Amino acid sequence: MLNVGHPFPCTSCPLLACPGLRKHSQQELEYIDTFKKGEVIADRGETIVRQGSERKTLYTVLEGILIRYRSLEDGRRQIVNFMFPGDLVGLQGMFDEPASHTVEALLPARLCVFDHNQFFDLIVNQPRLGYDITWLGAKEETALEEHIVALGRRSAKERVAYLAVWLLERAIGTCMAEHEDTLKVPITQTQIADMLGLSLVHTNRTIKALERDGLVNWRQGEIQVPNLDAAVDFAQFERTKMPPRPFI
């Protein structure tokens, strides 16, 4: 990763303009600026956190999309989540635990870097920001529950439709989607298979079946959901109206 020589000051953070993310008070922004150490840039495919490492750094995704996955000793992996602007990376390191997963840039990414030595001070002296971190942790758990349901109970077509809908909704909420029905992101069929527990052949057939049914067009570098409501109903995915998502 490359260090950024001239990072954004928190008072002019580009995420403040996204309606899906919570606005901060001037006092909160000034505090976050003292907590922030700098920014780093990661190329597509570059590792930000490596499984088993004890790196004590907390990041916020400022630009790009990342994947989080666990690897087995024989090289197989399970993608457990996708991370969007405003999401925290490396929270386990704040509790002196080695990373249980790897985080890799799916798109070229820019991340804010925070000083782990100030984490306790933030929790004690900035209770609203501490609550925001707790909220983000809780929502991460909710997302993982939904992913587990997809793996354990949804059919292959329902899984792929669910993943497309979930990714599109996250992208809309973080101002990553250019249109309400399209997300430009280079997710490969291998990555879809690694997320949903499908073989590559089954993944390919499922994507083609969903396209024939007019539910999801998953092409190279792009996900399109022509009728979001129909895809949500098919995937049996419960949509809830979310308040603006907090971030630091």
Order of alpha helices (4+ residues) and beta strands (2+ residues): beta-alpha-beta-beta-beta-beta-beta-beta-beta-beta-alpha-alpha-alpha-beta-alpha-alpha-beta-beta-alpha
